[in-house]
Amino acid sequence: MSVKKTVCMAALLALLAPLAQAKQRICIYDPLGTSGEGYSAARDYAIAMQRHGVDLEIKAFIDERVAVEDFRTGQCDAVSATALRTRQFISLPTALDSVGASSIVRNGKLDLTASYEVVRRFIQTLSSPKAAELMSAGNYEVGGIIPLGAAYAFVNDRSISTLEAAAGKRVAAMDYDKSQAALIQRVGARPVAADVTNFGTMFNNGNVDVIIAPSIVYRPLELHKGIGSKGGVSSFPLAMLTYQMVFKKDKFPAGFGQKSRDYWLANYDRVMEIVARSDKEVPAKLWMEPSPADAERYVVLMREGRIDMAEKGLYDKRGLKLIKKIRCSVYAEAAECAQATENW
C-alpha cells in the first residue's frame, strides 16, 4: 500500500473511531437508585441491545423530574420513567395509565386477571410492527412499555372506604399531572401538590390522608407507617401504571425501536411476576374490598372521569378508543360495549 493510501486510511479510521466508541446514554428513574428492580432490568436490557449494535450507558436517578429533564435537554438519549412523565413526548401509549382504563368488573367483583389481560393486549398491540407509527412522534419514539401494576388507594383511616368518603380528605396529586387534581376534585376531595420524591413521606407524616400508588412501593417507601393501626389499602385499582422507555430516533440505528419493543414485550411475564410478589407484600389484613354495588358504580364513575379528561385534552382519545376495543374483546358482556362511549 502506498504511503498516500496509508495516510488516507489512517485519517478515515481516526474520523470513524469516535463514532464506533460512542455510547448512547439512557436515564433510568428508579426510586431505589442502582439497587432497585428498574435499574437491574435496565442492565439486562443494555446487554441485550448490544446484539443490535447499541452500547448503552445507564444512569440511575432517584428524582424522576431530573431524569426526564436531562432527556429533554439532550443530556440523555433515552429515558425510562412513568407514563405520567413521558406523556409530554408521545401521548397515545400513555392512555393505558388513564383512570380505570383497564378495569374489568364482572357481577360486582373486580376481575384483576382480566384487567391485566387488557394491559397485556394493549402493550402487545402497540409493540407490533404494524403499530410502529403510533409509537412515534417527531424525533421521539417509545421503545417499550413496562407494567408497574395496579395503582391502589392507600388510606390512613379505613373509614375512607368509598369515593364519597374521600370528600374533604387530603389526597396527594402529582403536581405535573393536571388530570389527577381534576379527578380528585370530582369526588369532593382536596388535592395536595406532591411528586414521586415526597408523596410517600407526606403520607407517612400525616400531611395527606390518601395516596394513589402501586404495591411495588409499599415496602421501599415504608407506607405501613402512614397506614398505621387505622388505615388500609383499597383493592380496587384506580389505574394501571406503566414505565415507558422513550428515545430520540436520531441517536439510535434505524429499526432500533422495534427491537427494543420486542425485548420488553418478551419480558412482560417476568415483570408481572415482580408485580404479583409486590401485591403479596401488602399484609392481607390491610386490603379493603368494595361492595358489589360500589364496584359497579366505580366503573361508571371512572369512565365518566376518563371521558371528561379526554375532552379537556388531558388524555389521548385515540389511545382510549383502542383500550375500550380491547376491554370489550376481553369482556364483551360489559354494558359499555353496547354504548357509544369513548368512540371518538
Steps between C-alpha positions, in 0.01 A plus 500: 500500500636842407588757763220723371239223534629411846467859615146525358395175668643615833314829470173320422538266796573798723175664390297183549650405837288742710185374326587138569573570864204727566247378752136593529404608849172380647370667815309265728262620768507261794402620849759259640774613265750234395360250752148497352321259267478766227874550487560124506261452208674781310836323535355181348345711224832670423673163462225380265519814285873449442402223259332769291802728488392731782734563792300656781637693793253485789452786740264452795291780651299497821335827391279431199464868412877535456523182290233621258642853486847365418342304216305799373807723499720247320713375788343156451414326173225290660302498821297246694240665723134480596247567226377807688837657422554360148154612384652833392702324228251243365149489644320206336678215685453680832120466469547164671569689825169691481260458791316166481606437141578132559250412773272200443216442749288184469187460708605766746853367554825630359662245268867588545617221268278628221607858572864401457405321180383837367841640592681214328298527178545877485877469538508210256300696242718810519819293498407346164688623190160597356456758778847656463365835382285529813814471712674791336458879502755726336846394618359306796416130504379263770738209537290302744214499749570335835212429744534634855175349619172628637486834679314462829372754750704485822301666780582594859148417618288204386191721521619640163360187342307655210555784255232702679677449833804672350308828482694769688803274546850600392621295202851521356491612135810500281559866423602429140177316413200732478257210459570367852397819675191529281391141571556543873286812501224310314440288812515800733846425640781752538803452272834575663795561267765227519751313288658156503782614727276607788149354472590196712652717771198732492275200564720356773519837675124555488514793257251321273232243576517309172761415239455305177789260442591152373582232756857492369577809712331374821818356651769742372295807599402340834135586444401290801598808703233713335240224517560454871245305703191661344580506128481260210530448125208493258517191281325680215767646267447855385739455208766271358840666504789452261860595441558609142839511331526792256800574281613751238500335161796693362720356776435133419531270197200461267268224620620522860154589633340175383783288640464684832122453511541130416738462794268658757197311369693173534571592864140588586437185706827546688401853600149389600653246739660793684162678509329188640764463772453866593125454548573215740733719705200706610359318806166332426335676796556840337305435179152654479261359241212715369144373502364364168283812460798728558720305258242533222456869583873568495528368145242753384646788702851433371375480142326836539816649648712351222276647230502838671881501515521401133264780398723742690802375306664330800459141371566368150171424324644257245666304778178483705304384195749218447487396867121486495516270198740277691286507819203384296707223340578377853147549641249543220204477741587832668223759469739756351562278198150579375544873563662762277739625767870570441432462130664815372 
